[in-house]
C-alpha cells in the first residue's frame, strides 16, 4: 500500500496557505503537572485569534468534536477541526452548536509526488491494455458514424443529437455493437474513451490496408518489368 503525506503536515500546509501561522505542533496539555492530552497544532489566524487544531485524516465524529472543544477550553483558546468532513449529521450539528470551526481536508493532499507517479503508471497501463485488447472487425459505415458521434461528444444527449435520433434509439444502436460493453455503472466518459480508441484503431487499420495495396501494386509493376526483360 502506498503511503501518503502525514495528515498533520497536510494540515500545516493548508493552514499556512489560508493565512494562519502555526505556532506549535503536538502541544501537550498539562494539568497539575500531569499530561492529560495533546493538541495536534496550535495556530493563529489572520485576526490574531489562537486556535487549538485537531487534525483528522478521515471524517470527524461527535467524539472528535467534543475532544477539540474540551482541549481548546483547557488551553483557553478557540477550537478548529481539520478533517475530511463529518461522520454524520450529529457531529456537524454539535460542531455548529459548540462553535467549532472546521476546514475540509482535500483527498488529493494526501498523495505524494511518488504516489502520483504510481497512479499515473496504473492509468497508462490500463489505457494500453484497453487499447490493445480492443478487437477491430469489419465495421459498417453506419457503425463508424456512431463511433464518431460518441468520440466527438461530451454527453450521451449530444451524441444522439449528432445523429438526429432519440437517446433511447441511440442507446439501442450502441448496445447492438459488440465493441461497446454497456453496463449500468459505465459513464459516458468510459464509452467515449473506447470510441476514441476504436476510431484510432480503425484509422490505423485503413492506413495499413492502404499501404499494403500500394505495395501489392508496386510488386505487380516490378514483376511486369521483369517479365518484359
N, C-alpha and C positions, 0 to 999 in steps of 0.2 A: 504494500500500500504506500502511495506517495505521501510525504509529509508536507503540509503547507506551512505558512508562516505562523508563529505563535500569535494567538488572538490578542494578547496584550500589546505586542509590537504593532499589530494592525491598528488597534485602538489608539495608540500613541500617534501613529501616522495620520489617522483620520482627525483626531482632536487638533493636532497642530495645523492641519490644512484648514480647519474651521476657525482658526484663530485662538485656540486655547493654548495655555502654557502648562506643560506637565511639570509639576514641582517635585513629586516623589513617586517611586514605584514600590509596590508591596510594603506599604507602610503598616507597621504593627500597631494595634490598638492595645494600650496597656492600662489596666485599671488596678490600683492598689499594688503596683509592682508586678502584676501578673499579665502576661499576654493573653487576651481573650479572643482576639480576632485579627484579621489583616485586610487592609484595603488594597485593591489591585493598583489603583493610581490615585494620586491627588493632583488636581489640576485647577487652574484659574481661568475663568472665561474673560471675554473682552470687557465686561462690565466690572471686573475685579472681584467677582464672587468666587470663593474657593469651594471646590466640589470633591466629594468622595465618590470615586468612579469604580463601579463594579463591572467587570468585563465578562460576558458570557459568549462562548464560541457558538452556542446554539440559541434556542429560544428561552426567554426568561419566564420563570414560573412565579406563582404567588409567593413562595418561599424566598426566591431571589429578590423580589421587590421589597419584602419585609426586611431582608438582610441588609440591603444597601441603605434603606431608610434608617434602620437601627444604628448601623455603623456611622452614618453621617451625623446622627444625633450625638453619639458618643464623642465625635471629633468636633461637634458644634459647627458643622459646615453643611452645605446643601448636597442632596443625593443626585447621582447621574448613573444611568444604566447604558451600557453599550452592548447591544445584543442583535440577534437576527429576527427580532420580533417577540411576540408573547405566545406562550403555550396555549392560552385560552383567553376568553373574554374577561374572566375574573381577574387575571393578572394585570391586564391592561386597565381595567376599571380601578383596581387598587392603586396602581401607579398614578393614575389621574387624581384619585382621592387624596393620596399622600403627598402629591406634588413632586413626584419623582420624574425628573426629566429623563429622556431616553434618546439615543442615537442609534439608528439601524445600521447593522454591520453587513455590508455587501458581500455576497458569496465569493466574488472573484478576488477579493482582497486576500483570501486565504490561500491563494496559489502563488508559488514562487515562479521565477523565470524557468527553472528546471521543470516545474510542473507543466507550464505552458508548452515547453518543448515536447514533453512526453505526450500530452494531449494532442498536439499537432501531428506527431508521428502516427498516433492511432487514427486520427481523422484521415490523413493521407493514405494510410494502409487500407482503411475501409473504402475510400473512394476508388483506389486502384483495384481492389477486389471486386467492387461493383462494376467498374469499367470493363475489366477483362472477363467477368462472368456473364456479361450481357451478350446473349446469343442473337446474332443477326441472321434472320432467314429472309425469304422473299417477302418484301413489304410492298403492298399496293400503293398507288398514288393517293388514294383516299386516306390510308393509314399514315402516310407521310404528312398529309395536311393536318391530321390530328396531332401528330408528334410536334410539328412546327408550331401549332397553336398553343400547346402546353409549354413548350420551350420558351416561347416569346411572351408569356403572360405571367401575371403576378397573383392570379387567383383563378379558381375554377370558373367563376362567373365570367371573368374576362376571356378565358379560353373558349368558353361556349359561345360568347358573343362574336368572337373572331370567325367562327364557322356558321354563324347565324342559326343556331339551334338552341333549344331549351337546355337548361342544366341537366334535367332528367334524361333527355335524349343523348346529350353529350356523355353522361355517366355510363349509359348503356354502350355507347360506341367505344369508350375507353376500356370498359370491362371485357369487351369481346376480343381485345388484343392481348395475346399471350405475353408480350414483353412487359406489360404492366401488371404488377401484383397488388391489387387493391385490397385494403383492409380498413376496418373502422378506425384504427389508430393512425393510419397513414395521413400525413399532412400533404397539402398541395406542394409544398417546397420539395418534399421527397419525390413526389410524382414528377415535378418539373426537372429535378436533378436527373432522374432516369431518362426523361425525354431528351435532355441536352446530351447525355451520354450516347443514347441511341442515334440521335441526329449526327453527332460527330463520327460514330462508327459507320453510319450509312455513307457519310461524305468520304471517309477513308476507303470504304468498300468500292464506291464508284470510281474513286481516283485510281485504285489498284486495277480495277477492271479495265479502265481506260488505258492505263499503261500496258497492260497485258495485250489489249487489242492492237496497240501501236507496235509492240514488239513482234506480235504474230505477223502483222503486215510487213514489218521490216524484214523478218525472217523469210517471208514469201518472196520479197523482192530480191533478196540475196540469193535464194535458190534459183530464181528465174535468171539472174545474171550468170550463175554458174552453169545453168543449162545452155545458155547462149554460147558460152565458151566451148 
